[in-house]
Amino acid sequence: MPPGIYAEYGFALYEKGNFPDAIKFFKLESDKWPESRVLMAKMIRNAETCDKQGKQPNQTIIHDGSESVNTNFLEIKGASK
């Protein structure tokens, strides 16, 4: 499997709100490609938080300590309506 495939599929699951399966694929990516561990740890943490709080992915804000990134892509692209 090339780098990023597990992460891509995990993110697709994350966007659909399937957080438990997304976490599995983020962990697979992290195990297979150690250089992805920092990003995958953040994605796992966000997915766990959303799962516990019952949030939808478009309500998620990623915090990396220095800035926040809204993951609502429609809003970022200016196509929210």
Legacy VTK file of the C-alpha trace (Angstrom):
# vtk DataFile Version 3.0
C-alpha trace
ASCII
DATASET POLYDATA
POINTS 81 float
0.000 0.000 0.000
1.447 3.427 -0.881
1.686 6.154 1.764
-1.515 8.038 2.441
-4.022 5.440 1.243
-5.146 4.431 4.734
-5.294 8.090 5.772
-7.359 9.028 2.711
-9.875 6.265 3.340
-9.938 7.118 7.036
-10.683 10.733 6.184
-13.517 9.691 3.847
-15.011 7.710 6.733
-14.434 10.667 9.055
-16.320 12.991 6.709
-19.255 10.563 6.691
-19.308 10.544 10.494
-18.045 6.968 10.839
-15.497 7.884 13.509
-14.679 4.405 14.895
-13.706 3.056 11.469
-11.883 6.290 10.604
-9.770 5.830 13.732
-8.876 2.280 12.656
-7.573 3.515 9.310
-5.723 6.460 10.863
-3.996 3.960 13.176
-3.137 1.718 10.223
-1.553 4.698 8.444
0.384 5.618 11.565
1.659 2.059 12.046
2.633 1.567 8.406
4.167 5.027 7.858
5.822 6.370 11.039
6.390 9.803 9.485
2.605 10.312 9.521
2.260 9.740 13.270
1.960 13.395 14.293
-0.849 14.130 11.833
-2.591 10.806 12.436
-2.480 11.377 16.204
-4.300 14.689 15.673
-6.857 13.082 13.373
-7.423 10.241 15.849
-7.873 12.724 18.697
-10.368 14.761 16.655
-12.314 11.667 15.586
-12.460 10.424 19.191
-13.702 13.833 20.356
-16.389 13.959 17.655
-17.460 10.414 18.457
-17.791 11.166 22.174
-19.645 14.438 21.611
-21.854 13.176 18.802
-20.649 15.888 16.434
-20.721 15.809 12.680
-17.409 16.310 10.846
-18.388 19.720 9.451
-18.587 20.972 13.042
-15.034 19.910 13.825
-12.247 22.338 14.506
-8.688 21.010 14.474
-6.449 22.528 17.136
-2.706 22.115 16.771
-1.709 24.431 19.585
-0.890 27.436 17.444
-3.962 27.843 15.272
-7.388 26.399 14.597
-8.501 25.070 11.254
-12.189 24.705 10.423
-12.758 21.482 8.490
-16.010 22.658 6.926
-14.742 22.668 3.341
-17.874 24.228 1.920
-17.424 27.180 4.216
-13.732 27.488 3.345
-14.509 27.492 -0.370
-17.242 30.075 0.155
-19.948 27.698 -1.026
-21.757 27.259 2.253
-25.147 28.221 0.805
LINES 1 82
81 0 1 2 3 4 5 6 7 8 9 10 11 12 13 14 15 16 17 18 19 20 21 22 23 24 25 26 27 28 29 30 31 32 33 34 35 36 37 38 39 40 41 42 43 44 45 46 47 48 49 50 51 52 53 54 55 56 57 58 59 60 61 62 63 64 65 66 67 68 69 70 71 72 73 74 75 76 77 78 79 80
